[in-house]
Amino acid sequence: MEQITEEIKQEIFRLIVIPGKEVEDIVKEINSNFNTNLDYDQIMQILSDEYLKNNLDYGRRLCCRF
C-alpha cells in the first residue's frame, strides 16, 4: 500500500460527507488531484479504520455510506 498522507485522508473525509458522492467518484478525484494510484479497497480501508478509531458522530456519518 502506498503512503497515504494526512492531506489525502482529510480530502477523503471531506469528500465522503458530500451527499450523492460515491466512493468510486472519490477514488477518481483523489487519484487525479494527488497523482496517486489508490483503489476502492484502499479508500474503504481508510474510512473503516477511521470509523473504528473514533466511532463518533462523524464515524456514524461514514458508516451510512458502507
C-alpha positions as CSV (number, residue, x, y, z in Angstrom):
1,M,0.0,0.0,0.0
2,E,1.4,3.3,-1.0
3,Q,2.0,6.1,1.5
4,I,-1.2,7.9,2.4
5,T,-0.6,11.5,3.7
6,E,-2.8,13.3,6.2
7,E,-3.7,15.7,3.4
8,I,-5.1,12.9,1.3
9,K,-7.0,11.4,4.3
10,Q,-8.5,14.8,5.1
11,E,-9.6,15.2,1.5
12,I,-11.2,11.7,1.5
13,F,-13.1,12.6,4.7
14,R,-14.2,15.9,3.2
15,L,-15.5,14.2,0.0
16,I,-17.3,11.3,1.7
17,V,-19.7,13.6,3.6
18,I,-20.9,15.3,0.3
19,P,-24.4,13.9,-0.4
20,G,-24.5,11.9,-3.6
21,K,-20.8,11.4,-3.8
22,E,-19.9,7.8,-4.4
23,V,-16.7,6.1,-3.3
24,E,-15.8,5.4,-6.9
25,D,-16.0,9.1,-7.6
26,I,-13.8,9.8,-4.6
27,V,-11.2,7.3,-5.9
28,K,-11.1,9.1,-9.3
29,E,-10.9,12.6,-7.8
30,I,-8.2,11.7,-5.3
31,N,-6.1,10.0,-7.9
32,S,-6.3,12.9,-10.3
33,N,-5.8,15.6,-7.7
34,F,-2.9,14.0,-5.8
35,N,-1.4,11.9,-8.6
36,T,-1.8,8.7,-6.7
37,N,-2.9,5.2,-7.6
38,L,-5.4,4.4,-4.9
39,D,-8.2,1.9,-5.5
40,Y,-11.7,1.4,-4.0
41,D,-10.5,-1.1,-1.3
42,Q,-7.8,1.3,-0.1
43,I,-10.3,4.1,0.3
44,M,-12.7,1.9,2.1
45,Q,-9.9,0.7,4.4
46,I,-9.1,4.3,5.3
47,L,-12.7,5.0,6.1
48,S,-13.1,1.8,8.0
49,D,-10.0,2.5,10.1
50,E,-11.3,6.0,10.9
51,Y,-14.7,4.7,11.9
52,L,-13.2,2.1,14.2
53,K,-10.7,4.6,15.7
54,N,-13.2,7.3,16.5
55,N,-16.7,5.9,16.5
56,L,-18.2,9.4,17.0
57,D,-21.0,11.2,15.1
58,Y,-18.5,11.7,12.2
59,G,-18.0,7.9,12.2
60,R,-21.7,7.3,12.1
61,R,-22.0,9.6,9.0
62,L,-19.2,7.5,7.4
63,C,-21.0,4.3,8.4
64,C,-24.1,5.1,6.5
65,R,-22.0,5.1,3.3
66,F,-21.0,1.4,3.6
